[in-house]
C-alpha cells in the first residue's frame, strides 16, 4: 500500500489530471492537544478523494483548514500551487470561491424558496441582476433533474431533493472543488446509494475535484479514487480502494468489519464506474 508521500495511484483507471491540492505537514494544536499532526495529502484534479475516520479523528478540523476557515498551527495548503494559509483576508475570500460546500444536513434556509436558496451565492458574490440569477438557477436545477420546484420551500422537498438543491447551490459559483461534509450521515442504505451516485455524477458532469468527509467505508470504497483514513489526528492508512482492501492495514480492516460490508464486491463495483455513464439530463 502506498503510505509514503500520499500521492494517489491510478484508482479505477481514470486518466488523472494535474496536481490540484497539496496538504504539506499540516498540524493543528489546541493548547497541548494536537487535533491534526503532520498531515500530508495530494489530490489530483478531477478525482474523488474520501477522508474517512471515526468521531474525533480530526475530519472536521481538516475540512475547515482545507477551505480556509481555520488556519493550521503549521504547514501548508496549496491550491493550484498557491499556499492559501497565509493569504490576506481579501485574497483568501477569492480562494474560497474555488470551493463549493455541501453541508451534512443540506443547510438550506427554511424561510427561502429553492430559487432563493440556490441563487444566494450569486446575490452575495456577484452583481448580476435578478433576471440573470433566476435564469442561471433554473438552468442548474434543470441539469440536476429538479425542474419546476423553484417556488417550493425546503420543508416541501424529500431528503434526496434537498441534497440536490444543496448541490445546485454549491455549484452556482462554478467551483473547482466540491466538498461534501458527511453526505450520507443518518440516511438509510437506499438513500446512501443515491448520494454516492450523485457525487459520481457531479464529478463526471461538472469536471470538479471532489473531497468527501465521511465515516461511511462502504460509500468510500464505492466512489473514491483515493482514500485517507484518519485516526486521532494522523493518517493511519491511505490508498486506492483496492489497495486498502488488500493492504492488510489493521485499522482499515476494523473499519471494514465494523461496517459489515463486502469490501471485495464494492471494489469490483468501483471498477465499473467508467461504464455507468452520466445520468444527469443532457
Buried (B, 14 or more C-beta within 10 A) or exposed (E): BBEEEBBBBEBBEBEBEEBBBBBBEBBBBEEEEBBBBBBBBBBBBBBBBBBBBBEEBBBBBBBBBBBBEBBBBBBBBBBBEEBBBEBEEEEBEEBBEBBBBBBBBBBBEEEBBBBBBBBBBBEEBBEBEEEEBBEBBBEBBBBBEBEEBBEBBBEEBEBBBBBBBBBBBBBBBEBBBBBBBBBBBEBEEEBBBBBBBBBBBBBBBBEBBBBBBBBBBBBBBBBBBBBBBBBBBBBBBBBBBBBBBBBEBEBBBEBBEEBEBEBEEBBEBBEEBEEEEEEBEE
